[in-house]
Amino acid sequence: MINPTDDLREVLERGARWNALLTSRLVTDEDLQAIQRYELRDEDARADMMDEEGDACARAFLNVLSDVSQTEYVQYTLALVTRMLSDDKTRASHFLTVEKKKDDDDQGQGGGGGEAYAVLLRLLAAPDWFTREKAMFCLTRLIDQRPARDKGLRFSEDGEPATPAGVAAVRLSRWLCQELSADPPFHPQRAVPSCVTALASLLSIREVRPVATRAGAARAIAPLLKAAAGPHNVQELYEAGLCAWLLTFHPPACDAMARCGVIRGLMEVAGAAAKEKVVRVATLALRNLASATGARETRGEEEEAGLDGTRTAGDGDGGGVVGVSGVVGVSLAAQESALRKLVQNLRLRDFHDEELLAALADLEDGVLARRKEASSWDRYRAEVTSGALDWTAAHTDEGFWRENASKLTDNNCQLLRMLVAAASDPGAEPRTLAVVCHDLGEFATHYPAGRFLVQDLKGKDCAMRLLAHADDEVRKQALLCTQKLLVQKWQFLGGEVSSA
């Protein structure tokens, strides 16, 4: 687990040569005296000083961060502020009272702190990770402690933030999504864990969720969940799951998560995680996504479902209802068998958390309801329409193809065209490409003119291009598909490819 204070010691012990700054007039004597009085005291004395002259100390720290560019001083000052806000997050109020030096009409009232936000946002572009990470942590603390919490992120009619806190939250959420999507990450060990924790903190603010969704939050967290069996630590998995759960309260985010594989990732996490809190957050996210009535975005519900002992996630305003979208429903239908097996396995574990048990019951009820409501063909059609295919039973059931192959030609071969389009999508997941190749081959073998229709729609060209794909399964299915399109005695090909 990455703690924002676990790498402060070396920087704090190094100190800063303040007299050099005083000589160059980069810091005033008043600010220097305030900082030196603060840094030389023990923890209790520092707390007493902040009680007495916290606003002056905050102004001194911000002046240094604003006017001094040398890494030595910036890192040391940020280390002092990070330690302060980690010890007592309410100290953020002192920074939020600091008014902007110029052109500040807010005057520090009703969600002010424009100067502190502006200074820290600039530091997110620093060339070193220490500065970036501490600025990020301080920003999340300030946003969390903004005055008039329920009104501090006011947005205008056109969706733009109307307060300094709103501007900071929007810019920070975009920055976090960019950092989480960076390949390779800016810092190999600390960037992803610290950024996903900060993103989870921001997503607890209802107004941030649309911004984060547009910035690619779903795609940013998807790799963390897909790699559940990888090197990620428990807290990182938990925070990624928490991000997903919070995003379920914003309908467009649900669609985005379904499209980029987050649902599958949540299932992997819930099935593989040893810690109950990780299983819980993943299961609650799945329950919200699968819920037939939707996840109500109310502060009361979210706080009742607080996912750890120290932080609840709710900050809604008693808003609307999130219903299951077509995209989410398709993704769930495509993985229904795996979801049913997951729920059965989790029920065998000795969980006692009532919220988790209720979520498992809801998921089980949803699976049963969907099985009654949809036929195999309905599920298959919905899956193809989504563009995200998986190895559900229909694909490998020969009886399904004998009965339904002709339906792919309905409406001017609408579904067949969708399969070919999916095969030509450069951004499609390997599993989707493999299933598409398999289905094109099955259609070619079970429909009288199937081979010719697929070739006319350029399906054979797509399959042949996939023969050079990096994924083994895609290459295998592309080869089998190509052979089925080229020869008539297709029933003998499966064993040849398997043994190749």
C-alpha positions as CSV (number, residue, x, y, z in Angstrom):
1,M,0.0,0.0,0.0
2,I,1.3,3.4,-1.0
3,N,1.1,6.0,1.8
4,P,1.6,9.7,0.9
5,T,3.9,10.2,3.9
6,D,6.1,7.1,3.6
7,D,8.7,8.8,1.5
8,L,8.8,12.2,3.4
9,R,11.6,11.4,5.8
10,E,14.6,11.9,3.5
11,V,13.2,15.2,2.2
12,L,12.4,16.5,5.6
13,E,15.8,15.5,7.1
14,R,17.5,17.2,4.1
15,G,15.8,20.5,5.0
16,A,16.0,23.7,2.9
17,R,18.6,26.5,2.7
18,W,16.1,29.3,3.4
19,N,18.7,32.1,3.8
20,A,19.7,31.7,0.2
21,L,16.1,32.4,-0.8
22,L,16.0,35.4,1.5
23,T,19.1,36.8,0.0
24,S,17.7,36.5,-3.5
25,R,14.4,38.0,-2.3
26,L,12.4,35.0,-3.5
27,V,10.8,34.8,-0.1
28,T,9.9,37.5,2.4
29,D,11.3,37.7,5.9
30,E,7.7,37.4,7.3
31,D,7.1,34.1,5.4
32,L,10.6,32.8,6.3
33,Q,10.0,33.4,10.0
34,A,6.6,31.6,9.9
35,I,8.0,28.6,8.1
36,Q,11.1,28.3,10.4
37,R,9.0,28.6,13.5
38,Y,6.8,25.8,12.2
39,E,9.4,23.4,10.9
40,L,11.5,23.4,14.1
41,R,8.7,22.4,16.4
42,D,7.5,18.9,17.5
43,E,4.1,17.6,16.4
44,D,2.1,19.0,19.3
45,A,3.8,22.4,19.1
46,R,3.2,22.5,15.3
47,A,-0.5,21.8,16.0
48,D,-0.6,24.6,18.6
49,M,1.0,27.0,16.1
50,M,-1.5,26.1,13.4
51,D,-4.3,26.8,15.8
52,E,-2.9,30.3,16.5
53,E,-1.5,31.4,13.2
54,G,-2.5,28.7,10.7
55,D,-3.6,31.2,8.0
56,A,-0.2,32.9,8.0
57,C,1.6,29.6,7.8
58,A,-0.6,28.5,4.9
59,R,0.1,31.7,3.0
60,A,3.8,31.3,3.6
61,F,3.8,27.8,2.2
62,L,1.8,28.8,-0.8
63,N,4.1,31.8,-1.5
64,V,7.1,29.5,-1.6
65,L,5.3,27.0,-3.9
66,S,4.2,29.8,-6.2
67,D,7.3,31.9,-6.4
68,V,10.2,29.4,-6.1
69,S,10.9,26.9,-8.8
70,Q,14.0,25.1,-7.4
71,T,13.1,21.5,-6.8
72,E,14.8,21.4,-3.4
73,Y,12.5,24.1,-1.9
74,V,9.4,22.9,-3.6
75,Q,9.8,19.3,-2.4
76,Y,10.6,20.3,1.1
77,T,7.6,22.7,1.4
78,L,5.3,20.1,-0.1
79,A,6.6,17.5,2.4
80,L,5.8,19.9,5.3
81,V,2.3,20.5,3.9
82,T,1.7,16.8,3.1
83,R,2.6,15.8,6.6
84,M,0.4,18.5,8.1
85,L,-2.7,17.5,6.0
86,S,-2.0,13.8,6.7
87,D,-2.0,14.4,10.4
88,D,-5.1,16.6,10.4
89,K,-7.1,17.0,7.2
90,T,-9.0,19.9,8.7
91,R,-5.9,22.0,8.4
92,A,-6.9,22.4,4.7
93,S,-9.2,25.2,5.9
94,H,-6.2,27.5,6.4
95,F,-5.2,27.1,2.8
96,L,-8.7,27.6,1.5
97,T,-8.9,31.0,3.1
98,V,-5.9,32.3,1.2
99,E,-7.1,34.7,-1.5
100,K,-5.7,34.9,-5.0
101,K,-3.0,37.6,-5.5
102,K,-4.8,39.0,-8.5
103,D,-8.2,39.0,-10.2
104,D,-9.9,37.1,-7.4
105,D,-13.6,37.9,-7.1
106,D,-14.3,34.9,-4.9
107,Q,-12.6,36.4,-1.9
108,G,-12.2,33.0,-0.3
109,Q,-15.9,32.5,0.3
110,G,-18.3,29.8,-0.6
111,G,-15.9,27.3,-2.0
112,G,-12.8,29.6,-2.3
113,G,-9.2,28.6,-2.1
114,G,-8.5,29.7,-5.6
115,E,-4.8,30.5,-4.9
116,A,-4.1,27.1,-3.2
117,Y,-5.8,25.2,-6.0
118,A,-4.0,27.2,-8.7
119,V,-0.6,26.7,-7.2
120,L,-1.0,23.0,-6.6
121,L,-2.5,22.3,-10.1
122,R,0.6,23.9,-11.7
123,L,2.8,21.5,-9.7
124,L,1.1,18.5,-11.3
125,A,3.3,19.2,-14.3
126,A,6.5,19.0,-12.3
127,P,9.4,16.9,-13.8
128,D,9.7,14.7,-10.7
129,W,7.1,12.3,-9.2
130,F,7.6,13.3,-5.6
131,T,6.3,16.8,-6.4
132,R,3.4,15.5,-8.5
133,E,2.3,13.0,-6.0
134,K,2.4,15.4,-3.0
135,A,0.6,18.1,-5.0
136,M,-2.1,15.5,-6.0
137,F,-2.5,14.4,-2.3
138,C,-2.8,18.0,-1.1
139,L,-5.4,18.8,-3.8
140,T,-7.5,15.9,-2.8
141,R,-7.4,17.0,0.8
142,L,-8.4,20.5,-0.1
143,I,-11.2,19.4,-2.3
144,D,-12.5,17.0,0.3
145,Q,-12.4,19.7,3.0
146,R,-13.9,22.5,0.8
147,P,-16.4,24.8,2.6
148,A,-20.1,24.3,2.1
149,R,-19.5,20.7,1.0
150,D,-22.8,20.2,-0.6
151,K,-22.4,23.4,-2.7
152,G,-18.7,23.8,-3.2
153,L,-18.7,22.2,-6.6
154,R,-21.4,24.3,-8.3
155,F,-21.6,23.9,-12.0
156,S,-23.1,26.4,-14.5
157,E,-25.8,25.5,-17.0
158,D,-23.3,24.5,-19.6
159,G,-21.7,22.0,-17.3
160,E,-18.6,24.1,-16.5
161,P,-17.4,24.4,-12.9
162,A,-18.4,27.6,-11.2
163,T,-16.1,27.6,-8.2
164,P,-12.3,27.2,-7.7
165,A,-13.0,23.8,-6.0
166,G,-15.0,22.7,-9.1
167,V,-12.2,23.8,-11.5
168,A,-9.7,21.9,-9.4
169,A,-11.8,18.7,-9.2
170,V,-12.3,18.7,-13.0
171,R,-8.7,19.3,-13.8
172,L,-7.4,16.8,-11.2
173,S,-9.8,14.1,-12.4
174,R,-8.6,14.5,-16.0
175,W,-5.0,14.4,-14.9
176,L,-5.5,11.3,-12.9
177,C,-7.1,9.5,-15.8
178,Q,-4.2,10.5,-18.0
179,E,-1.7,9.2,-15.5
180,L,-3.5,5.9,-15.0
181,S,-3.6,5.4,-18.8
182,A,0.1,6.3,-19.3
183,D,2.2,3.4,-20.6
184,P,4.6,3.2,-19.0
185,P,3.5,4.9,-15.8
186,F,5.4,8.0,-14.7
187,H,6.7,6.2,-11.7
188,P,6.9,2.4,-11.9
189,Q,5.9,1.7,-8.3
190,R,4.0,4.7,-7.0
191,A,2.1,6.3,-9.9
192,V,-0.8,3.8,-10.3
193,P,-1.5,3.0,-6.6
194,S,-1.5,6.7,-5.6
195,C,-3.5,7.9,-8.6
196,V,-6.2,5.3,-8.3
197,T,-6.6,6.1,-4.6
198,A,-6.9,9.8,-5.4
199,L,-9.4,9.1,-8.2
200,A,-11.6,7.0,-5.8
201,S,-11.6,10.0,-3.4
202,L,-12.7,12.4,-6.2
203,L,-15.4,10.0,-7.5
204,S,-17.1,10.2,-4.1
205,I,-18.2,13.7,-5.3
206,R,-21.2,13.2,-7.5
207,E,-20.5,16.1,-9.9
208,V,-17.0,14.7,-10.7
209,R,-18.3,11.5,-12.1
210,P,-19.5,12.8,-15.5
211,V,-16.2,14.6,-15.9
212,A,-14.2,11.5,-15.0
213,T,-16.3,9.4,-17.3
214,R,-15.6,11.7,-20.3
215,A,-11.9,11.7,-19.3
216,G,-11.8,7.9,-19.6
217,A,-12.0,6.8,-16.0
218,A,-13.6,3.4,-17.0
219,R,-10.8,2.7,-19.5
220,A,-8.2,3.8,-17.0
221,I,-9.3,1.4,-14.2
222,A,-10.1,-1.5,-16.5
223,P,-6.5,-2.9,-16.7
224,L,-6.2,-2.8,-12.9
225,L,-9.2,-5.1,-12.6
226,K,-8.3,-7.3,-15.5
227,A,-5.0,-8.0,-13.9
228,A,-6.5,-9.2,-10.7
229,A,-4.2,-12.2,-10.5
230,G,-1.2,-10.0,-11.2
231,P,1.2,-8.1,-9.0
232,H,-1.3,-5.5,-7.8
233,N,-1.6,-5.3,-4.0
234,V,-4.8,-5.6,-2.1
235,Q,-5.4,-1.9,-1.5
236,E,-4.8,-1.1,-5.2
237,L,-7.5,-3.7,-6.2
238,Y,-9.8,-2.3,-3.6
239,E,-9.4,1.3,-4.8
240,A,-10.0,0.2,-8.4
241,G,-13.1,-1.6,-7.4
242,L,-14.2,1.4,-5.4
243,C,-13.8,3.6,-8.4
244,A,-16.0,1.1,-10.4
245,W,-18.6,1.1,-7.7
246,L,-18.8,4.9,-7.5
247,L,-19.0,5.1,-11.3
248,T,-22.1,2.8,-11.3
249,F,-24.1,5.8,-9.9
250,H,-23.6,7.6,-13.3
251,P,-25.4,5.9,-16.2
252,P,-23.0,6.8,-19.0
253,A,-20.1,5.4,-16.9
254,C,-21.9,2.1,-16.7
255,D,-22.0,1.9,-20.5
256,A,-18.4,2.8,-20.7
257,M,-17.4,0.1,-18.1
258,A,-19.3,-2.5,-20.0
259,R,-17.6,-1.6,-23.3
260,C,-14.0,-1.7,-22.0
261,G,-14.3,-5.0,-20.0
262,V,-14.7,-3.7,-16.4
263,I,-17.6,-6.1,-15.8
264,R,-15.4,-9.0,-16.6
265,G,-12.6,-7.5,-14.5
266,L,-14.9,-7.1,-11.5
267,M,-15.9,-10.8,-11.8
268,E,-12.2,-11.8,-11.9
269,V,-11.5,-9.7,-8.8
270,A,-14.5,-11.0,-6.9
271,G,-13.6,-14.6,-7.7
272,A,-9.8,-14.4,-7.0
273,A,-9.5,-11.9,-4.1
274,A,-8.7,-13.3,-0.7
275,K,-9.7,-10.2,1.3
276,E,-13.3,-9.8,2.0
277,K,-13.3,-6.0,1.5
278,V,-12.1,-6.5,-2.1
279,V,-14.7,-9.1,-2.8
280,R,-17.3,-6.9,-1.3
281,V,-16.6,-3.8,-3.3
282,A,-16.4,-5.8,-6.6
283,T,-19.6,-7.6,-5.8
284,L,-21.5,-4.4,-4.9
285,A,-20.3,-2.8,-8.2
286,L,-21.6,-5.9,-10.1
287,R,-24.9,-5.8,-8.2
288,N,-25.4,-2.1,-9.1
289,L,-24.6,-2.8,-12.8
290,A,-26.9,-5.8,-12.9
291,S,-29.7,-4.4,-10.8
292,A,-33.0,-4.4,-12.7
293,T,-34.2,-1.4,-10.7
294,G,-30.9,0.5,-10.9
295,A,-28.6,2.0,-8.4
296,R,-30.2,5.0,-6.7
297,E,-27.8,7.9,-6.4
298,T,-28.7,9.0,-2.9
299,R,-26.4,10.0,-0.2
300,G,-28.1,7.8,2.4
301,E,-27.7,4.6,0.4
302,E,-24.1,5.3,-0.5
303,E,-23.1,6.0,3.0
304,E,-24.9,3.0,4.4
305,A,-22.8,0.9,1.9
306,G,-19.6,2.6,3.1
307,L,-16.9,0.2,1.9
308,D,-14.3,0.6,4.6
309,G,-14.2,1.7,8.2
310,T,-12.7,5.1,7.5
311,R,-14.2,6.5,4.3
312,T,-17.7,6.4,2.9
313,A,-18.3,7.1,-0.7
314,G,-21.6,9.0,-0.8
315,D,-22.0,12.5,-1.8
316,G,-25.2,12.4,-3.9
317,D,-28.1,14.8,-3.8
318,G,-31.0,12.4,-3.8
319,G,-31.1,12.2,-7.6
320,G,-32.4,9.8,-10.1
321,V,-32.4,6.2,-10.9
322,V,-29.8,4.4,-12.9
323,G,-31.4,1.6,-14.9
324,V,-29.6,-1.2,-16.7
325,S,-28.7,0.0,-20.2
326,G,-28.6,-2.1,-23.3
327,V,-24.8,-2.2,-23.3
328,V,-24.6,-3.3,-19.7
329,G,-27.3,-5.9,-20.2
330,V,-25.6,-7.3,-23.2
331,S,-22.3,-7.6,-21.4
332,L,-23.9,-9.3,-18.5
333,A,-25.8,-11.7,-20.8
334,A,-22.6,-12.6,-22.6
335,Q,-21.0,-13.6,-19.3
336,E,-24.1,-15.0,-17.6
337,S,-22.7,-18.5,-17.2
338,A,-19.5,-17.2,-15.6
339,L,-21.5,-14.8,-13.4
340,R,-23.8,-17.6,-12.2
341,K,-20.7,-19.8,-11.4
342,L,-19.1,-16.9,-9.6
343,V,-22.1,-16.3,-7.3
344,Q,-22.3,-20.0,-6.5
345,N,-18.6,-20.1,-5.6
346,L,-18.8,-17.0,-3.4
347,R,-21.8,-18.3,-1.6
348,L,-19.7,-21.3,-0.5
349,R,-17.2,-18.9,1.3
350,D,-17.8,-18.0,4.9
351,F,-18.9,-14.4,4.5
352,H,-20.8,-12.7,7.3
353,D,-21.2,-9.2,5.8
354,E,-24.9,-8.6,5.3
355,E,-24.4,-6.1,2.5
356,L,-22.2,-8.6,0.6
357,L,-24.7,-11.5,1.2
358,A,-27.6,-9.3,0.0
359,A,-25.6,-8.3,-3.2
360,L,-24.9,-12.0,-3.9
361,A,-28.6,-12.8,-3.5
362,D,-29.6,-9.9,-5.9
363,L,-27.1,-11.1,-8.5
364,E,-28.4,-14.7,-8.3
365,D,-32.0,-13.5,-8.6
366,G,-31.0,-11.4,-11.6
367,V,-29.3,-14.3,-13.3
368,L,-32.4,-16.5,-12.9
369,A,-34.7,-13.7,-14.2
370,R,-32.6,-13.1,-17.3
371,R,-32.6,-16.8,-18.1
372,K,-36.4,-16.8,-18.0
373,E,-36.7,-13.7,-20.1
374,A,-34.3,-14.2,-22.9
375,S,-33.9,-17.0,-25.4
376,S,-30.4,-18.2,-26.6
377,W,-30.9,-16.3,-29.8
378,D,-32.0,-13.1,-28.0
379,R,-28.8,-13.2,-25.9
380,Y,-26.6,-13.9,-28.9
381,R,-28.2,-11.1,-31.0
382,A,-27.7,-8.6,-28.1
383,E,-24.1,-9.8,-27.6
384,V,-23.2,-9.3,-31.3
385,T,-24.9,-5.9,-31.3
386,S,-22.7,-4.8,-28.3
387,G,-19.5,-5.5,-30.3
388,A,-18.0,-7.3,-27.2
389,L,-18.2,-11.1,-27.7
390,D,-17.3,-13.9,-25.2
391,W,-17.3,-17.7,-25.2
392,T,-20.9,-18.1,-24.1
393,A,-22.7,-21.4,-24.7
394,A,-24.4,-20.4,-27.9
395,H,-21.1,-20.0,-29.8
396,T,-20.0,-23.6,-29.3
397,D,-23.4,-25.3,-29.4
398,E,-23.8,-26.9,-32.9
399,G,-27.5,-27.2,-32.3
400,F,-27.7,-23.4,-31.9
401,W,-26.0,-22.9,-35.3
402,R,-28.2,-25.4,-37.1
403,E,-31.3,-23.7,-35.8
404,N,-30.2,-20.0,-36.0
405,A,-27.5,-19.6,-38.7
406,S,-30.1,-18.4,-41.2
407,K,-31.1,-15.6,-38.9
408,L,-27.8,-13.8,-39.4
409,T,-29.1,-13.0,-42.9
410,D,-32.2,-11.2,-41.7
411,N,-32.5,-7.5,-42.4
412,N,-30.0,-7.5,-45.3
413,C,-27.5,-9.6,-43.2
414,Q,-27.4,-7.1,-40.4
415,L,-25.9,-9.3,-37.8
416,L,-23.5,-10.9,-40.2
417,R,-22.3,-7.4,-41.2
418,M,-21.8,-6.6,-37.5
419,L,-19.6,-9.7,-37.1
420,V,-17.4,-8.7,-40.0
421,A,-17.2,-5.1,-38.7
422,A,-16.1,-6.5,-35.3
423,A,-13.4,-8.6,-37.0
424,S,-12.0,-5.5,-38.7
425,D,-12.0,-3.3,-35.5
426,P,-8.3,-2.6,-34.6
427,G,-9.3,-1.8,-31.0
428,A,-11.3,-5.0,-30.3
429,E,-10.2,-7.3,-27.5
430,P,-8.5,-10.5,-28.5
431,R,-11.3,-12.6,-27.0
432,T,-13.8,-10.8,-29.1
433,L,-11.8,-11.3,-32.3
434,A,-11.4,-15.0,-31.6
435,V,-15.1,-15.5,-31.0
436,V,-16.0,-13.5,-34.1
437,C,-13.7,-15.6,-36.3
438,H,-15.3,-18.7,-34.8
439,D,-18.8,-17.5,-35.5
440,L,-18.0,-16.5,-39.1
441,G,-16.7,-20.0,-39.7
442,E,-19.8,-21.6,-38.0
443,F,-22.1,-19.5,-40.2
444,A,-20.1,-20.5,-43.3
445,T,-20.6,-24.1,-42.5
446,H,-24.2,-24.2,-41.4
447,Y,-25.8,-21.8,-44.0
448,P,-26.0,-23.1,-47.6
449,A,-24.5,-19.9,-49.1
450,G,-22.6,-19.0,-46.0
451,R,-19.1,-19.1,-47.5
452,F,-20.0,-16.8,-50.4
453,L,-21.9,-14.3,-48.2
454,V,-19.0,-14.0,-45.8
455,Q,-16.5,-13.5,-48.7
456,D,-18.8,-10.9,-50.4
457,L,-18.8,-8.9,-47.1
458,K,-15.0,-9.1,-46.9
459,G,-15.1,-11.4,-43.9
460,K,-12.5,-13.7,-45.4
461,D,-10.1,-10.7,-45.8
462,C,-10.6,-9.8,-42.1
463,A,-9.9,-13.4,-41.0
464,M,-6.8,-13.6,-43.1
465,R,-5.4,-10.4,-41.6
466,L,-5.9,-11.8,-38.2
467,L,-3.6,-14.7,-39.0
468,A,-0.8,-12.4,-38.0
469,H,-2.4,-11.3,-34.7
470,A,-0.3,-11.3,-31.6
471,D,-2.8,-13.5,-29.6
472,D,-2.5,-17.3,-30.0
473,E,-6.3,-17.9,-29.8
474,V,-7.1,-15.2,-32.3
475,R,-4.6,-16.8,-34.8
476,K,-6.0,-20.2,-34.2
477,Q,-9.6,-19.2,-34.8
478,A,-8.7,-17.0,-37.8
479,L,-6.9,-20.0,-39.3
480,L,-9.9,-22.3,-38.8
481,C,-12.3,-19.6,-40.1
482,T,-10.2,-19.1,-43.2
483,Q,-10.1,-22.8,-43.9
484,K,-13.8,-23.1,-43.5
485,L,-14.3,-20.3,-46.0
486,L,-12.0,-21.9,-48.5
487,V,-12.9,-25.6,-48.4
488,Q,-16.1,-27.6,-48.3
489,K,-15.1,-30.5,-46.1
490,W,-14.9,-28.3,-43.0
491,Q,-15.9,-30.9,-40.5
492,F,-12.3,-32.4,-40.6
493,L,-10.5,-29.1,-39.9
494,G,-10.9,-28.8,-36.1
495,G,-8.5,-31.6,-35.2
496,E,-5.9,-30.4,-37.7
497,V,-5.8,-26.9,-36.3
498,S,-5.8,-28.2,-32.7
499,S,-2.8,-30.4,-33.4
500,A,-1.0,-27.8,-35.5
